[in-house]
Amino acid sequence: MLTLGEKLKDLRTEHNARELRTTGRRLSLKELGENIGIAPATLSDYENNKKMPGLENAAQMAQFYGVSLEYLAGLSEPINMDTGTIQRKTGLSKNAVEALYIAPAELCSFISAIMESSHTKGLVHDLIKHGGNTDAT
């Protein structure tokens, strides 16, 4: 089984191969970092298994490469389909398909914000502790 760093390197290599065919150039770590808002040195640390990304950064990378968080975590195989293929198979509009790619990152950011907020920490803890039953004692 590949490590997370190996998966990220493979994904960047695949992305660069596609970019080279379509644009004649490759994406550097600096450009990738600018696209997804993660420092190039941090991306390098992820690829070399020196650091593990948090949920938000993992979601940004998964979205950029068009894979799931489950794939990055080693829980599933990659599903790489272009927007057109997804449209044909599902009947969804281009905007709907693109929204599906964006949703996981936004959802992860939302969940992180809730978990880190001093106003909601107790509520989230209670919901987890009681399985959503707020009447439990």
C-alpha positions as CSV (number, residue, x, y, z in Angstrom):
1,M,0.0,0.0,0.0
2,L,1.3,3.4,-0.9
3,T,2.0,6.0,1.8
4,L,0.2,9.3,1.6
5,G,3.4,11.0,0.4
6,E,3.7,8.5,-2.4
7,K,0.1,9.0,-3.4
8,L,0.6,12.8,-3.5
9,K,3.7,12.4,-5.6
10,D,1.9,10.0,-8.0
11,L,-1.0,12.4,-8.3
12,R,1.2,15.4,-9.0
13,T,3.1,13.3,-11.6
14,E,-0.1,12.3,-13.3
15,H,-1.4,15.9,-13.2
16,N,1.9,17.1,-14.7
17,A,1.7,14.5,-17.5
18,R,-1.8,15.8,-18.4
19,E,-0.6,19.4,-18.2
20,L,2.4,18.7,-20.4
21,R,0.2,17.2,-23.1
22,T,-2.3,20.0,-23.0
23,T,-0.2,23.1,-22.2
24,G,3.3,22.0,-22.8
25,R,4.4,22.8,-19.3
26,R,4.4,21.2,-15.8
27,L,3.1,22.6,-12.5
28,S,5.8,23.4,-9.9
29,L,5.2,22.9,-6.2
30,K,5.2,26.7,-5.9
31,E,2.4,27.0,-8.5
32,L,0.5,24.1,-7.0
33,G,0.8,25.8,-3.6
34,E,-0.5,29.1,-5.0
35,N,-3.5,27.3,-6.6
36,I,-4.6,25.5,-3.4
37,G,-3.3,27.9,-0.7
38,I,-0.6,25.6,0.9
39,A,3.1,26.6,1.1
40,P,5.4,24.7,-1.3
41,A,7.6,23.6,1.6
42,T,4.6,22.1,3.3
43,L,3.6,20.3,0.2
44,S,7.1,18.9,-0.1
45,D,6.9,17.7,3.5
46,Y,3.6,16.0,2.7
47,E,5.1,14.3,-0.4
48,N,8.2,13.2,1.6
49,N,6.1,11.9,4.5
50,K,7.7,14.4,6.9
51,K,4.3,15.9,7.9
52,M,0.7,14.7,7.7
53,P,-1.8,17.2,6.4
54,G,-4.8,18.3,8.5
55,L,-8.3,17.7,7.2
56,E,-8.6,21.1,5.4
57,N,-5.3,20.8,3.6
58,A,-6.0,17.1,2.7
59,A,-9.4,18.2,1.3
60,Q,-7.8,21.0,-0.8
61,M,-5.3,18.5,-2.3
62,A,-8.0,15.9,-2.9
63,Q,-10.2,18.5,-4.6
64,F,-7.3,19.7,-6.8
65,Y,-6.4,16.2,-7.9
66,G,-10.0,15.0,-8.3
67,V,-9.7,12.2,-5.7
68,S,-11.6,11.5,-2.5
69,L,-10.3,12.0,1.0
70,E,-11.0,8.3,1.5
71,Y,-8.4,7.6,-1.3
72,L,-5.8,9.8,0.3
73,A,-6.4,8.1,3.7
74,G,-6.0,4.6,2.1
75,L,-9.6,3.6,2.5
76,S,-10.6,3.4,-1.2
77,E,-9.2,3.3,-4.7
78,P,-9.0,6.5,-6.8
79,I,-11.9,7.4,-9.0
80,N,-10.7,9.8,-11.6
81,M,-13.3,11.0,-14.0
82,D,-13.4,14.2,-15.9
83,T,-16.4,16.5,-15.6
84,G,-17.8,15.5,-19.0
85,T,-17.8,11.8,-18.0
86,I,-19.5,12.5,-14.7
87,Q,-22.1,14.7,-16.6
88,R,-22.9,11.9,-19.0
89,K,-23.1,9.2,-16.4
90,T,-25.2,11.2,-13.9
91,G,-27.1,13.7,-16.0
92,L,-25.9,16.5,-13.8
93,S,-25.1,19.9,-15.2
94,K,-21.4,21.1,-15.4
95,N,-22.1,23.5,-12.5
96,A,-23.6,20.7,-10.4
97,V,-20.5,18.5,-11.0
98,E,-18.1,21.3,-10.2
99,A,-20.1,22.1,-7.0
100,L,-19.5,18.4,-6.0
101,Y,-15.8,18.9,-6.2
102,I,-15.9,22.1,-4.1
103,A,-18.3,20.8,-1.5
104,P,-15.9,18.5,0.4
105,A,-13.3,21.3,1.0
106,E,-16.0,23.8,2.1
107,L,-17.6,21.2,4.3
108,C,-14.3,20.4,5.9
109,S,-13.6,24.1,6.5
110,F,-17.1,24.4,8.1
111,I,-16.6,21.4,10.3
112,S,-13.2,22.6,11.4
113,A,-14.6,26.0,12.3
114,I,-17.4,24.4,14.3
115,M,-15.0,22.1,16.1
116,E,-12.6,25.0,17.0
117,S,-15.2,27.5,18.1
118,S,-15.4,28.0,21.8
119,H,-19.1,28.6,21.4
120,T,-19.8,25.2,19.9
121,K,-17.1,22.9,21.4
122,G,-19.4,21.9,24.3
123,L,-22.4,21.3,22.1
124,V,-20.3,19.2,19.6
125,H,-18.8,17.2,22.5
126,D,-22.3,16.6,24.0
127,L,-23.7,15.5,20.6
128,I,-20.9,13.0,20.1
129,K,-21.1,11.8,23.7
130,H,-24.9,11.2,23.5
131,G,-25.1,10.1,19.9
132,G,-27.2,13.1,18.9
133,N,-29.7,12.6,21.8
134,T,-29.6,15.9,23.6
135,D,-32.1,14.6,26.3
136,A,-29.6,11.9,27.5
137,T,-28.2,12.3,30.9
